[in-house]
């Protein structure tokens, strides 16, 4: 009950007498009602006046106003830094900004991993948000206006950089990541001011071995958790975790375990700073002295697309190259470390005469011309004979195989080719396959296109034991099994001409040995297990007498009276495309563009010239001894 219910009326107005009608003017109590003051809140607001016909006015629609029709149905149309962008629904702001050339910095984001949104350097301004939003986590909306370079955004980026460097040791002079470190790049672009920190920094383990291939410097870690997500989501082997709190938070393995996955080195790839390091590459070379060339992994039939990082006729590491159809952004550790075999036990000089018969003696110097003449003389003696066999390795490139098999058919008169290659090995749930030969599919396609029959390696060993094969021409000397037994049988052959890049017990039995190049020493192509043709490019010139396999065959063809006009691998490719239909539509020129990507998982900023302040691109390093 309110006070008005108990107060007596005041003034001249009196209560109506008993029985008086209440609708008369005398029945009104109190002063005439007046309009309430502006802004006053009424418990019972007066009803709206009816229209001329007595019907109430229409009610306004409830809920938010309707969204405008999309400018491009099925897509999102928005504006980023004054540029219109059209993207698919669900595209986040980082990917949309890349489409219009705007660079939004990020550490924890990776396009193939779940969103963590914990580094906070990608905060930007959006028209439909009251405060800055993380670009990695926020999808684009229709009609949205995004700004990535406002003073507010820049100050936020500087603040995040200062926070990340708060406990970072800044030991760039001894850090392997120097030159490909996003902490360095972003400091130069978004912060570039002296530290205000006074006092000591948090101390952690500077060198902890996580497993056989990876070591961590916990002081450099910025806790982006990319490595944890790679192991959980890509490798499906949760071997890393986040331990501790606050400034003592760290990445580590679980107690009693180690980082021994076959995909552990992918954590080194995705680490944006120098926290996770490859024990194989550590302290070997500075990133700015390395050149990167598009290549293909030869570890198995998957044929992962890679970069080979090299300097002065030596390969230093393989890194995965983006390929949605094959390996996406990843690579197994076993294939990654196959670069070591490029210089292991290489055949660098042409040889005439069995090396096995000269144990302990110096190999006599033989020129390339002398080796070709000796090989041609030996093959001429068995030309067209049924006692001549040809062994082809599925490690050879399509160009070497086309040249070799065509030579075997048209010049040597052979109709059957025996298949060698590496023995089978373990496979896994992700990328690694059991077939360790990168070009078996290519060998099969080329032999079929040339009308040649393929036989197994076991059939060749049987023929050698039976004595029906007296001469052998080998395009690669890799064999799947019984290496010693095959080498012993090869030692009984009258003619054994071999093209090989690695010395072995088999090459020691060759009557003429021709040193062949490996993929990084010449350009060419492979066909991986799913039938995808991939081109690899030449990184550096070969050493010694080494030349591509097709070049040896060109010289042999000429020496035996034939014609061959090949000058480059692309010339062999054109002939291959004309003879084998499966290769006709492959675009040699556009495949594996010869770019120089700065090492690291993040692309270079797309600014005015695509380079951060102070960045300098190095040309091709000078090759020593050439």
ZIPESUL-V312914 format. One record per residue. N is the residue number from 1. SS is DSSP state (a for helix, b for strand, c for the rest). PHI is phi as a letter, one per 40 degrees, with the letter a starting at -180 (none if undefined). NEAR is the number of other C-alpha atoms within 8 Angstrom. Layout:
N:SS:PHI:NEAR
N:SS:PHI:NEAR
This chain:
1:c:none:3
2:c:c:5
3:a:c:6
4:a:c:5
5:a:c:6
6:c:b:6
7:c:c:6
8:c:c:4
9:c:c:9
10:c:b:6
11:c:g:4
12:c:c:4
13:c:c:8
14:c:b:6
15:c:c:7
16:c:c:8
17:c:c:5
18:c:c:4
19:c:g:4
20:c:c:7
21:c:c:6
22:c:c:8
23:c:c:6
24:c:c:7
25:a:d:5
26:a:c:7
27:a:c:11
28:c:c:8
29:c:b:9
30:c:g:7
31:c:c:4
32:c:c:4
33:c:c:4
34:c:b:4
35:c:c:4
36:c:c:5
37:c:c:5
38:c:c:4
39:c:g:4
40:c:c:6
41:c:c:4
42:c:b:5
43:c:c:4
44:c:b:4
45:c:c:5
46:c:c:4
47:c:c:4
48:c:c:5
49:c:c:5
50:c:c:9
51:c:c:8
52:c:c:5
53:c:c:5
54:c:g:6
55:c:c:7
56:c:c:8
57:c:c:6
58:c:c:4
59:c:c:4
60:c:c:4
61:c:c:4
62:c:c:4
63:c:g:4
64:c:c:4
65:c:c:4
66:c:c:4
67:c:c:4
68:c:c:4
69:c:c:4
70:c:c:10
71:c:c:6
72:c:b:8
73:c:d:6
74:c:g:7
75:b:b:10
76:b:b:16
77:b:b:15
78:b:a:14
79:b:b:12
80:b:b:14
81:c:f:10
82:c:g:5
83:b:b:7
84:b:c:9
85:b:b:11
86:b:b:9
87:b:b:9
88:b:c:8
89:c:d:10
90:c:g:6
91:c:c:10
92:b:c:12
93:a:c:12
94:a:c:10
95:a:c:8
96:a:c:12
97:a:c:12
98:a:c:10
99:a:c:8
100:c:b:10
101:c:g:8
102:c:c:12
103:c:b:10
104:c:b:9
105:c:c:7
106:c:a:10
107:c:b:9
108:c:c:12
109:c:c:11
110:c:a:8
111:c:c:5
112:c:b:5
113:c:b:10
114:c:c:7
115:c:c:9
116:c:b:8
117:c:f:10
118:c:b:6
119:c:c:11
120:c:g:9
121:c:c:12
122:c:c:12
123:b:c:12
124:b:b:12
125:b:c:12
126:b:b:12
127:c:c:8
128:c:b:6
129:c:b:8
130:c:c:5
131:c:a:6
132:c:c:10
133:b:b:10
134:b:c:12
135:c:c:13
136:c:c:12
137:c:b:9
138:c:b:9
139:b:c:10
140:c:c:13
141:c:b:9
142:c:c:8
143:c:g:8
144:c:c:12
145:b:b:11
146:b:b:12
147:b:b:10
148:c:b:11
149:c:b:7
150:c:c:7
151:a:d:6
152:a:c:6
153:a:c:13
154:a:c:10
155:a:c:8
156:a:c:10
157:a:c:13
158:a:c:10
159:a:c:8
160:a:c:11
161:a:c:13
162:a:c:10
163:a:c:7
164:a:c:9
165:c:c:9
166:c:d:8
167:c:b:9
168:c:c:11
169:c:c:8
170:c:f:6
171:c:c:6
172:a:c:8
173:a:c:5
174:a:b:5
175:c:c:8
176:c:c:12
177:c:c:10
178:c:d:12
179:c:g:8
180:c:b:10
181:c:b:12
182:a:c:10
183:a:c:8
184:a:c:9
185:a:c:10
186:a:c:11
187:a:c:10
188:a:c:11
189:a:c:9
190:a:b:10
191:a:b:11
192:c:f:7
193:c:a:4
194:c:c:4
195:c:c:5
196:c:c:4
197:c:c:5
198:c:b:4
199:c:h:4
200:c:c:4
201:c:b:8
202:c:c:8
203:c:b:5
204:c:b:7
205:c:c:8
206:c:c:8
207:c:a:8
208:b:b:9
209:b:c:8
210:c:c:12
211:c:a:9
212:c:c:8
213:c:b:11
214:b:b:15
215:b:b:13
216:b:b:12
217:c:b:13
218:c:c:13
219:c:c:13
220:c:c:11
221:c:c:13
222:c:b:7
223:c:f:8
224:c:c:10
225:c:g:10
226:a:d:13
227:a:c:12
228:a:c:12
229:a:c:11
230:a:c:12
231:a:c:16
232:a:c:11
233:a:b:9
234:a:c:7
235:c:c:11
236:c:f:7
237:c:b:8
238:c:c:9
239:c:b:12
240:b:b:12
241:b:a:10
242:b:b:10
243:b:b:8
244:c:g:7
245:c:b:6
246:a:f:5
247:a:c:6
248:a:b:8
249:c:c:10
250:b:a:10
251:b:c:12
252:b:a:9
253:b:c:11
254:c:c:9
255:c:d:4
256:c:g:4
257:c:b:7
258:c:a:9
259:c:c:12
260:c:b:8
261:c:c:7
262:c:c:8
263:c:b:11
264:c:c:14
265:c:c:12
266:a:c:12
267:a:c:13
268:a:c:12
269:a:c:10
270:a:c:10
271:c:c:12
272:c:c:12
273:c:b:12
274:c:c:14
275:c:c:11
276:b:c:12
277:b:b:12
278:b:c:11
279:c:c:9
280:c:c:5
281:c:c:10
282:c:d:9
283:c:g:6
284:c:c:6
285:c:a:10
286:c:c:10
287:a:c:11
288:a:c:7
289:a:c:9
290:c:c:11
291:b:b:11
292:b:b:13
293:b:b:13
294:b:c:15
295:b:a:14
296:b:b:12
297:c:c:13
298:c:b:12
299:c:c:11
300:c:a:14
301:c:c:15
302:c:c:12
303:c:g:15
304:c:d:11
305:b:c:14
306:b:b:13
307:b:b:13
308:b:b:15
309:b:c:13
310:b:a:13
311:b:a:12
312:c:f:9
313:c:g:11
314:b:b:7
315:b:c:11
316:b:b:12
317:b:a:11
318:b:b:11
319:b:b:11
320:b:c:12
321:c:b:12
322:c:d:9
323:b:a:9
324:c:c:7
325:c:c:5
326:c:b:9
327:c:b:13
328:b:f:9
329:c:b:10
330:c:b:8
331:c:a:13
332:c:c:13
333:a:c:10
334:a:c:8
335:a:c:11
336:a:c:12
337:a:c:9
338:a:c:11
339:a:d:10
340:a:c:8
341:a:c:7
342:a:c:9
343:c:b:7
344:c:c:7
345:c:g:7
346:b:c:9
347:c:c:12
348:c:b:10
349:c:b:11
350:c:c:15
351:b:b:13
352:b:b:10
353:c:h:7
354:c:c:11
355:a:c:10
356:a:c:7
357:a:c:5
358:a:b:9
359:c:d:6
360:c:g:4
361:c:c:5
362:c:c:5
363:c:c:7
364:c:c:5
365:c:c:7
366:c:b:10
367:c:c:8
368:a:c:8
369:a:c:6
370:a:c:8
371:a:c:15
372:a:c:12
373:a:c:10
374:a:c:10
375:a:c:11
376:a:c:11
377:a:c:8
378:a:c:9
379:a:c:11
380:a:c:8
381:c:c:6
382:c:b:10
383:c:c:10
384:c:g:8
385:c:c:7
386:c:c:7
387:c:c:9
388:b:c:14
389:b:b:13
390:b:b:13
391:b:b:14
392:b:b:15
393:c:b:14
394:c:c:14
395:c:c:11
396:c:c:11
397:c:c:12
398:a:d:15
399:a:c:13
400:a:c:12
401:a:c:14
402:a:c:11
403:a:c:12
404:a:c:12
405:a:c:11
406:a:c:10
407:a:c:11
408:a:c:12
409:a:c:11
410:a:c:8
411:c:b:11
412:c:c:10
413:c:g:10
414:c:c:13
415:c:b:9
416:b:b:10
417:b:b:14
418:b:c:14
419:b:b:12
420:c:c:14
421:c:h:13
422:c:c:10
423:c:c:9
424:c:c:8
425:c:a:8
426:c:c:7
427:c:b:7
428:c:b:7
429:c:c:5
430:c:b:5
431:c:b:9
432:c:c:11
433:c:b:12
434:c:c:10
435:c:c:10
436:c:c:13
437:c:b:13
438:c:c:18
439:c:b:16
440:a:c:13
441:a:c:10
442:a:c:12
443:a:c:11
444:a:c:9
445:a:c:10
446:a:c:12
447:a:c:12
448:a:c:9
449:a:c:10
450:a:c:10
451:c:g:7
452:c:b:11
453:b:c:9
454:b:b:10
455:b:b:10
456:c:c:9
457:a:c:11
458:a:c:6
459:a:c:9
460:a:c:10
461:a:c:9
462:a:c:8
463:a:c:10
464:a:c:12
465:a:c:8
466:a:c:7
467:c:g:7
468:c:c:8
469:c:b:13
470:c:b:11
471:b:b:12
472:b:a:13
473:b:b:11
474:b:b:13
475:b:c:16
476:c:g:13
477:c:b:15
478:c:c:8
479:c:b:12
480:c:c:11
481:c:a:6
482:c:f:7
483:a:c:10
484:a:c:8
485:a:c:7
486:a:c:10
487:a:c:11
488:a:c:8
489:a:c:10
490:a:c:12
491:c:c:8
492:c:c:6
493:c:c:11
494:c:c:6
495:b:b:11
496:b:a:14
497:b:c:14
498:b:b:14
499:b:c:13
500:b:a:14
501:c:b:12
502:b:b:8
503:c:c:11
504:c:a:6
505:c:c:9
506:c:c:13
507:a:c:11
508:a:c:10
509:a:c:13
510:c:c:16
511:c:c:11
512:b:b:15
513:b:b:14
514:b:b:14
515:b:c:14
516:b:b:12
517:c:c:12
518:c:b:9
519:a:d:12
520:a:c:12
521:a:c:12
522:c:a:14
523:c:c:11
524:b:i:13
525:b:a:11
526:b:b:13
527:b:b:16
528:c:c:16
529:c:c:12
530:c:c:6
531:c:g:7
532:c:c:7
533:b:c:9
534:b:b:11
535:b:c:13
536:b:b:13
537:c:b:14
538:c:c:11
539:c:c:11
540:c:a:9
541:c:c:8
542:c:c:10
543:c:c:7
544:c:f:6
545:c:c:11
546:c:c:13
547:b:b:10
548:c:c:12
549:a:d:12
550:a:c:13
551:a:c:9
552:a:c:11
553:a:c:11
554:a:c:12
555:a:c:9
556:a:c:12
557:a:c:13
558:a:c:10
559:a:c:10
560:c:c:9
561:c:g:6
562:c:c:8
563:c:b:6
564:c:a:7
565:c:b:5
566:c:c:9
567:c:b:5
568:c:b:6
569:a:c:12
570:a:c:8
571:a:c:9
572:a:c:13
573:a:c:10
574:a:c:8
575:a:c:8
576:a:c:12
577:a:c:12
578:a:c:9
579:a:b:8
580:c:b:12
581:a:c:8
582:a:c:7
583:a:b:9
584:c:c:9
585:c:c:6
586:c:c:6
587:c:c:6
588:c:c:7
589:c:c:5
590:c:c:6
591:c:c:8
592:c:f:10
593:c:d:7
594:c:c:7
595:c:c:6
596:c:b:7
597:c:c:6
598:c:c:8
599:c:d:7
600:c:h:10
601:c:c:8
602:c:c:6
603:c:c:7
604:c:c:8
605:c:d:8
606:c:c:11
607:c:c:10
608:c:c:5
609:c:b:5
610:c:g:8
611:c:b:10
612:c:c:11
613:c:d:6
614:c:g:5
615:c:c:6
616:c:b:4
617:c:c:4
618:c:c:7
619:c:c:4
620:c:c:5
621:c:c:10
622:c:c:5
623:c:c:8
624:c:c:6
625:c:g:3
626:c:b:3
